[in-house]
């Protein structure tokens, strides 16, 4: 043994113990040549270890980057649209809309508990992001429950089929179709509006009234502040929000040819048929922003890798490209490039209001793929 030769108090409070490589059993001396004797502050049982925050250790920087971008894009977009300049408003609208998009897909990650280690922290983060994207009127656990039914039942599970109700009200249907023709996502706006309305019309949702009123008051105060800074900013914000809804809808429309059941208010398994994993795979598609440039799929937080996501729902967003490559390699039968779906999204925008794709129907030509609307994970009905 050789004296350490470094003064001060080291691990365990031993006088003269070296902070770098001290021998636990011999204060003030160190093993100079034996690396097995290394002793650090981490080894002191009296020092509590740092709690692990992230669900996965490799998720620290990707999730920090996504969360930071979401907040910076949202705040930066707000700053630009409140300057009173059309030249600044245009990039501000795009930045704000994309901040909302990333926020929504982070809510999806929170619902799967892939961001933070503690599920309660994921829920709190999801709640906060729900306010940001304008979906906090509904209960976060309700949103999560609906999305998990989608995964577990391998179908689109809703509280009610709006298509049936619209056909009973022809005048409202014509208004919705006219707005959709004008590229206003009227079905999505209706579904979001119903989150505010249903607690006051359905006895089963009466307990949500206080939440709806409370969130509505905070949102009105928020928009009142924006209007005070720049009245035109309210219009710019509305445009950004419509763009946000279009992006989320475009990604949802072509990802499944699932059957739809009005069983959300019922217990799982009571009425919904039992579908197997093969059914799930046959009726799921990956609509990638780019096949040859995977980094471009970060624009939607890799949400387009939908087959990989349904194969392993707890796989975090930043691992999905690698999982997709392991599962499918160069196979393209489940991949629908976004460039080939844009025409279909435009061409069938009115017919899609009442459309439901039959299950197990091969998509074939993507330009003929109508898709479905009204199945957003941000609404709990």
Secondary structure in CASP SS format (residue, H / E / C, confidence):
PFRMAT SS
TARGET T0000
AUTHOR 0000-0000-0000
METHOD secondary structure of the structure
MODEL  1
X C 1.00
X E 1.00
X E 1.00
X C 1.00
X C 1.00
X C 1.00
X C 1.00
X C 1.00
X E 1.00
X C 1.00
X H 1.00
X H 1.00
X H 1.00
X C 1.00
X E 1.00
X C 1.00
X C 1.00
X C 1.00
X C 1.00
X C 1.00
X C 1.00
X C 1.00
X C 1.00
X C 1.00
X C 1.00
X C 1.00
X C 1.00
X C 1.00
X E 1.00
X E 1.00
X C 1.00
X C 1.00
X C 1.00
X C 1.00
X H 1.00
X H 1.00
X H 1.00
X C 1.00
X C 1.00
X C 1.00
X H 1.00
X H 1.00
X H 1.00
X C 1.00
X C 1.00
X C 1.00
X C 1.00
X C 1.00
X C 1.00
X C 1.00
X C 1.00
X C 1.00
X C 1.00
X E 1.00
X C 1.00
X C 1.00
X H 1.00
X H 1.00
X H 1.00
X H 1.00
X H 1.00
X H 1.00
X H 1.00
X H 1.00
X H 1.00
X H 1.00
X H 1.00
X H 1.00
X H 1.00
X H 1.00
X H 1.00
X H 1.00
X H 1.00
X H 1.00
X H 1.00
X H 1.00
X H 1.00
X H 1.00
X H 1.00
X H 1.00
X H 1.00
X C 1.00
X C 1.00
X C 1.00
X C 1.00
X H 1.00
X H 1.00
X H 1.00
X H 1.00
X H 1.00
X H 1.00
X H 1.00
X H 1.00
X H 1.00
X H 1.00
X H 1.00
X H 1.00
X H 1.00
X H 1.00
X H 1.00
X H 1.00
X H 1.00
X H 1.00
X H 1.00
X H 1.00
X H 1.00
X H 1.00
X H 1.00
X H 1.00
X H 1.00
X H 1.00
X C 1.00
X C 1.00
X C 1.00
X C 1.00
X E 1.00
X C 1.00
X C 1.00
X H 1.00
X H 1.00
X H 1.00
X H 1.00
X H 1.00
X H 1.00
X H 1.00
X H 1.00
X H 1.00
X H 1.00
X H 1.00
X H 1.00
X H 1.00
X H 1.00
X H 1.00
X C 1.00
X C 1.00
X C 1.00
X C 1.00
X C 1.00
X C 1.00
X H 1.00
X H 1.00
X H 1.00
X H 1.00
X H 1.00
X H 1.00
X H 1.00
X H 1.00
X H 1.00
X H 1.00
X H 1.00
X H 1.00
X H 1.00
X H 1.00
X C 1.00
X C 1.00
X E 1.00
X E 1.00
X C 1.00
X C 1.00
X C 1.00
X C 1.00
X H 1.00
X H 1.00
X H 1.00
X H 1.00
X H 1.00
X H 1.00
X C 1.00
X C 1.00
X H 1.00
X H 1.00
X H 1.00
X H 1.00
X H 1.00
X H 1.00
X H 1.00
X H 1.00
X H 1.00
X H 1.00
X H 1.00
X H 1.00
X C 1.00
X C 1.00
X C 1.00
X C 1.00
X H 1.00
X H 1.00
X H 1.00
X H 1.00
X H 1.00
X H 1.00
X H 1.00
X H 1.00
X H 1.00
X H 1.00
X H 1.00
X H 1.00
X H 1.00
X H 1.00
X H 1.00
X C 1.00
X C 1.00
X H 1.00
X H 1.00
X H 1.00
X H 1.00
X H 1.00
X H 1.00
X H 1.00
X H 1.00
X H 1.00
X H 1.00
X H 1.00
X H 1.00
X H 1.00
X H 1.00
X H 1.00
X H 1.00
X H 1.00
X H 1.00
X H 1.00
X H 1.00
X H 1.00
X H 1.00
X H 1.00
X H 1.00
X H 1.00
X H 1.00
X H 1.00
X C 1.00
X H 1.00
X H 1.00
X H 1.00
X H 1.00
X H 1.00
X H 1.00
X H 1.00
X H 1.00
X H 1.00
X H 1.00
X H 1.00
X H 1.00
X H 1.00
X H 1.00
X H 1.00
X H 1.00
X H 1.00
X H 1.00
X H 1.00
X H 1.00
X H 1.00
X H 1.00
X H 1.00
X C 1.00
X C 1.00
X E 1.00
X C 1.00
X C 1.00
X C 1.00
X E 1.00
X E 1.00
X C 1.00
X C 1.00
X C 1.00
X C 1.00
X C 1.00
X C 1.00
X C 1.00
X C 1.00
X C 1.00
X C 1.00
X C 1.00
X C 1.00
X C 1.00
X C 1.00
X C 1.00
X H 1.00
X H 1.00
X H 1.00
X H 1.00
X H 1.00
X H 1.00
X C 1.00
X E 1.00
X C 1.00
X E 1.00
X C 1.00
X C 1.00
X C 1.00
X C 1.00
X C 1.00
X C 1.00
X C 1.00
X H 1.00
X H 1.00
X H 1.00
X H 1.00
X H 1.00
X H 1.00
X H 1.00
X C 1.00
X C 1.00
X C 1.00
X C 1.00
X C 1.00
X H 1.00
X H 1.00
X H 1.00
X H 1.00
X H 1.00
X H 1.00
X C 1.00
X C 1.00
X C 1.00
X C 1.00
X C 1.00
X H 1.00
X H 1.00
X H 1.00
X H 1.00
X H 1.00
X H 1.00
X H 1.00
X H 1.00
X H 1.00
X H 1.00
X H 1.00
X H 1.00
X C 1.00
X C 1.00
X C 1.00
X C 1.00
X C 1.00
X C 1.00
X E 1.00
X C 1.00
X C 1.00
X H 1.00
X H 1.00
X H 1.00
X H 1.00
X H 1.00
X H 1.00
X H 1.00
X H 1.00
X H 1.00
X H 1.00
X C 1.00
X C 1.00
X C 1.00
X H 1.00
X H 1.00
X H 1.00
X C 1.00
X C 1.00
X C 1.00
X C 1.00
X C 1.00
X C 1.00
X C 1.00
X C 1.00
X C 1.00
X C 1.00
X C 1.00
X C 1.00
X H 1.00
X H 1.00
X H 1.00
X C 1.00
X C 1.00
X C 1.00
X C 1.00
X C 1.00
X C 1.00
X C 1.00
X C 1.00
X C 1.00
X C 1.00
X C 1.00
X C 1.00
X C 1.00
END
